[in-house]
Amino acid sequence: MAPPLIAAGLGIGTLALLHFRDPHVEGSYGLCPVYVLFGVYCPGCGGMRAMHNLTDGNIIDSLHSNLLAVPLTIAFAVFVIDWLLRARRGLRWRLPGLNPVVVWSFFGLLAVYSVLRNTPWGTWLTPV
């Protein structure tokens, strides 16, 4: 039971840290290396702000900071809860069965998201 409990604790601890230490404050967690070096938003830019907004109950602001952060956090939570339940029953953990089409579609989505949020048409996807 230790590994899934550690994963759950790290997830909850991260959310608690992001709730109490506001990433909206300039430089509170350092700077995004991609943005500093290249001046573009990476797929993760705004993710910490999204989680901070989510823990404050501002779902719309969370989605505006990073559209992908909320669904990926939900997917992580489902995975860890399944892992905990299986460990409690003495079963081994399982990785989700992802076929190559799903994996490459996800990477394609990340690429399109990254490009779109750095164009004039995607200003609604830029972090707030």
WOQUI-V465353 format. One record per run of one state. SS is the DSSP state (2 for helix, 1 for strand, 0 for the rest). FROM is the first residue (numbers start at 1). TO is the last residue. If there is no record, write none. Layout:
BEGIN
ss:SS from:FROM to:TO
ss:SS from:FROM to:TO
END
This chain:
BEGIN
ss:0 from:1 to:1
ss:2 from:2 to:20
ss:0 from:21 to:32
ss:2 from:33 to:38
ss:0 from:39 to:46
ss:2 from:47 to:55
ss:0 from:56 to:58
ss:2 from:59 to:65
ss:0 from:66 to:66
ss:2 from:67 to:88
ss:0 from:89 to:99
ss:2 from:100 to:116
ss:0 from:117 to:119
ss:2 from:120 to:125
ss:0 from:126 to:128
END
